[in-house]
Amino acid sequence: MIRHVTVTATRGTKEWVLRSVEAGAVSRCTRLSQAADAMREAIANRLGLPQDGFVIEVVPVLPGSFEAEMAAAEECRRAAHAARSAAAAHWRAAAQVLADAGLSHRDIGTLMGFSHQRAGQLVVG
């Protein structure tokens, strides 16, 4: 069974400080993506395991406001997707209204600011 080792990464002034309480190991790295590799040898030596005998989970210690900002950004992304979908439905409906009134795809495109090919794609029938 492969063991899991947790490493906390705390940002210092110019580097990440890495700690594994369970292995009693400490290290540093400049980029978070380097954290697991920076700790692998130290953890292996402290626990007496081969370097491929465990999985490292890096847990960054981040400012509390980060999670709230990420959640707000995700909500905005969902709202933007919904708004794009609604706008597309209205564009199709508007093009269909003009087509039902007998306008050509070229005229629809001119009125709506699209090419006649795009107007043709918007019109259902």
C-alpha positions as CSV (number, residue, x, y, z in Angstrom):
1,M,0.0,0.0,0.0
2,I,1.3,3.4,-1.0
3,R,1.5,5.9,1.8
4,H,0.2,9.5,1.5
5,V,2.3,12.3,2.9
6,T,0.9,15.8,3.4
7,V,3.2,18.8,2.8
8,T,2.1,22.3,3.7
9,A,3.4,25.1,1.6
10,T,3.6,28.6,3.1
11,R,4.7,31.5,1.0
12,G,7.6,33.4,2.4
13,T,9.2,36.6,1.1
14,K,10.8,35.0,-2.0
15,E,10.1,31.3,-1.7
16,W,7.7,28.6,-0.5
17,V,8.5,27.0,2.9
18,L,7.6,23.3,2.8
19,R,6.8,21.2,5.9
20,S,5.7,17.7,6.5
21,V,4.8,17.2,10.1
22,E,4.3,13.4,9.7
23,A,7.8,13.0,8.2
24,G,9.5,15.7,10.1
25,A,10.9,17.2,7.0
26,V,11.3,20.8,5.9
27,S,12.5,22.3,2.6
28,R,12.1,25.3,0.3
29,C,11.4,26.0,-3.3
30,T,10.8,29.0,-5.5
31,R,7.6,27.7,-7.4
32,L,4.7,25.8,-5.9
33,S,4.9,23.3,-8.8
34,Q,8.3,22.3,-7.5
35,A,7.1,21.5,-4.0
36,A,6.6,17.7,-4.2
37,D,10.0,17.2,-5.9
38,A,11.7,19.4,-3.4
39,M,10.4,17.3,-0.5
40,R,10.6,13.8,-2.0
41,E,14.2,13.0,-1.0
42,A,13.9,14.4,2.5
43,I,10.6,12.5,3.2
44,A,12.1,9.3,1.8
45,N,15.1,9.6,4.1
46,R,13.1,10.5,7.2
47,L,10.6,7.8,6.7
48,G,13.0,5.1,5.4
49,L,10.9,4.6,2.2
50,P,11.9,4.5,-1.4
51,Q,11.3,7.8,-3.2
52,D,8.5,6.1,-5.3
53,G,7.0,4.5,-2.2
54,F,4.6,7.4,-1.2
55,V,2.4,10.1,-2.7
56,I,2.9,13.7,-1.7
57,E,-0.1,15.9,-1.3
58,V,0.9,19.6,-1.4
59,V,-1.5,21.8,0.6
60,P,-0.8,25.5,0.0
61,V,-1.6,27.9,2.9
62,L,-3.4,30.7,1.2
63,P,-5.0,34.0,2.4
64,G,-8.6,33.5,3.6
65,S,-10.0,35.9,1.0
66,F,-8.7,33.8,-1.9
67,E,-11.4,31.1,-1.5
68,A,-14.2,33.8,-1.4
69,E,-12.8,35.5,-4.5
70,M,-12.5,32.2,-6.4
71,A,-16.1,31.3,-5.5
72,A,-17.2,34.8,-6.7
73,A,-15.3,34.4,-10.0
74,E,-16.8,30.9,-10.6
75,E,-20.3,32.4,-10.0
76,C,-19.6,35.2,-12.5
77,R,-18.4,32.6,-15.0
78,R,-21.6,30.6,-14.6
79,A,-23.7,33.8,-14.9
80,A,-21.8,34.8,-18.1
81,H,-22.4,31.4,-19.6
82,A,-26.1,31.7,-18.9
83,A,-26.1,35.2,-20.3
84,R,-24.3,34.1,-23.5
85,S,-26.8,31.3,-23.9
86,A,-29.8,33.6,-23.4
87,A,-28.3,36.2,-25.9
88,A,-27.8,33.5,-28.5
89,A,-31.5,32.4,-28.1
90,H,-32.6,36.0,-28.6
91,W,-30.4,36.4,-31.7
92,R,-31.9,33.3,-33.2
93,A,-35.4,34.5,-32.3
94,A,-34.8,38.0,-33.8
95,A,-33.4,36.5,-37.0
96,Q,-36.4,34.2,-37.2
97,V,-38.8,37.1,-36.8
98,L,-37.2,38.8,-39.8
99,A,-37.1,35.6,-41.9
100,D,-40.8,35.0,-41.1
101,A,-41.4,38.6,-42.3
102,G,-39.9,37.6,-45.7
103,L,-36.5,39.2,-45.4
104,S,-33.5,37.6,-47.2
105,H,-30.5,36.3,-45.3
106,R,-28.5,39.2,-46.7
107,D,-31.0,41.7,-45.4
108,I,-31.2,40.0,-42.0
109,G,-27.4,40.0,-41.8
110,T,-27.3,43.7,-42.7
111,L,-29.9,44.6,-40.1
112,M,-28.3,42.5,-37.4
113,G,-24.7,43.2,-38.1
114,F,-23.8,39.7,-39.3
115,S,-22.7,38.2,-42.5
116,H,-25.5,36.7,-44.6
117,Q,-24.0,33.2,-43.9
118,R,-24.3,33.8,-40.2
119,A,-27.9,35.1,-40.6
120,G,-28.6,31.9,-42.5
121,Q,-27.3,29.8,-39.6
122,L,-29.5,31.7,-37.1
123,V,-32.6,31.2,-39.1
124,V,-34.2,27.8,-38.3
125,G,-36.1,27.2,-41.5
